């Protein structure tokens, strides 16, 4: 899919004149009915992140729901597919989730009931249980791979490759001081 070329950023006057539907450049304070701009740029940026996350996640919900998946259950399946042939403990899965959830064990329980994952008791230490994706789980992911990539291109294809790299770098920089140390 070809990407539009990057252009210079519009001036604040141009930004204010564009509509949300026509270009998505209406400032957040106007979109939300706030009369005055935000008190500090950090507040506006944080709220823009939340708003953007909510808008983009609706696409994922719509894609996964007909398959009986949530964003988190899909993420667990992707983690297990990527780890194969290795088996993972629930704590390993939890550490790799894009969005942490409080109870990975219950998430795995629901996937196991649908035969998308299976548990394996460690032969040496029977207290340790590891999880793997099943053939049925891999087949489900295989069916979702294409539509998911198309969805991401639909969501962010209007940005150039350079803008996408900048966006990813800025998002990583914004969250890095708040994430736990890497192991």
N, C-alpha and C positions, 0 to 999 in steps of 0.2 A: 504494500500500500504506500503510495507516495505521500510525502508530508509537505504541507505548505511551508514556504520559506519563511524564515524569521524576519520580522519587520521591526522597526524601531518602536519603542513603547509609546503609546498615545499620551498626549499631554493630559493634565488633570481635567481641563475643560472638555477635551474629546471624550475622556473616560466617563465623565458625568453625563454626557449627552447620549451615550449609547444605552440601549435598553437591555434588560436582562435576557429577553428572548432573542433579540437581534444580534447580540454579541457577547452577552454575559458580562458586561463590564460595568454595570451599575454598581456603585460602591455598596458594600454590605449594609452600612447604616441606612441607606435609602431603601434597599430591598426589605429590610426588617421594619421599616416605618420609624426608625430612630430619627429625631429631628436634627440633632447635632452629630458631628463626627465623633468617633470614639475618643476617650480621654488620652490614651497612649497607643502608639502603634502596636505594641505587644498584644494589647487587648483585641484590636482589630484583626491582627494576624491569627491569634489563637481562635477567635470566633470564625474566621474564614476557614481555618483548618477543619473545625467541627462541622461547619455547613457543607464544605466540599466533601468531607468523608460521608456525611449523611446522604448527600445527593448521589455520590458514586456507589455507595453500598446498596442503594435501592435496586440498581441494575443487577447486582449479584444475587440479592434476595429473589428477584423475579426469575433469574436463571436457575437457581438451585431448588426453589420451592417445589416445582412440579416433580422433582426427583427425590423429594423427601429429605433434602439436605438443608442445613444452615451454613452460613459462612464458616463457622468453626468446624462443623463435621466434615465439610469439604476440605478444609485445611488439614485436618487429621489424616484424611485419606491421602492427600498429596504428600504429606510428610512420610507416611508409611510407604507409599510407592517409591519415593525418592531414596528411602533408606534400604529398600530391598536389595539383597536378600537378608540383610540384618533385621533382627527383631528389636523393637524398642520398648522400654518401660514407659509407663504413663508419665513419669517425671521427665523423661527424655522428650516425649511428645510435647508436654507442657512448655518446656524450655524453647521449643522451636516454633510454637504458634505465632502467627502474625499478630493476632489479638488474643492476649491471655484470657483464659476462662477459669473460673474458680474450681471446677470439678471435672477434670479430664476423664476420670474413671467412669463417671455417668455418661459422658459423651461416647466413650468407647463401648459402654454397655449397650447404648442405643444402636450403635453401628454393628455390634455383634449380633443383636437380635435380628437384624436385617441381613446377616451373613455377609457383611461387607468387610469385616475384620474378624480375626480369630486370636484367642489368647493361647499362650504356650507357657506351661509351668517349667521353670528352670530345673534341669535334671540334677544339678548339684545342690542348689538352695531352693527348696520347694516354696519358700516365702516369696521368691522373686517371680513375677509374671511379666512376660513380654508379649507384645502385640505385633501382628503382621496384617497386611492387606490380603484379602482373598482374591481369587480370580474374578468373582462377581464385582468386587470393589474396583479392581483395575479396569474392568469392562465399563463400569459406570464412568470412571474418570476419562477413559478413552473417548466416550461419547461426548463428554463435556469439554474436552480440550479445545476443539475447533471453535465452538460457540463462545467459550470464555475468551479466547484470543480476539475474536471478532468484537466482542463486547468491549474489551480494553481499547481496541483500536477506535471503536465508536466513541468511547468516553474521552480519550486523550489524543486522538489522531489529528486534531486541529493544531496541536503543538508540534514544533519542529523537533528533530532529534536533539539539537543543541538545547532547546528549552526543556525538553524532557530530562536531559542529563542535569541541567541546572536545578530543576524542580526536585529531582531525586536527591541531589547533593544538599540542597537547602533543607529538605525534610529530614534527612539523616542528621544534619548538623543541629537542627532544632530539637530533636528528641534525644540526641546522644548524652547530654549531661543528666538526663532523667532516667536512663536505662541502667539496669544493674551491670556491674563489670562483667566482661566476657570471661568465660571459664577457660 
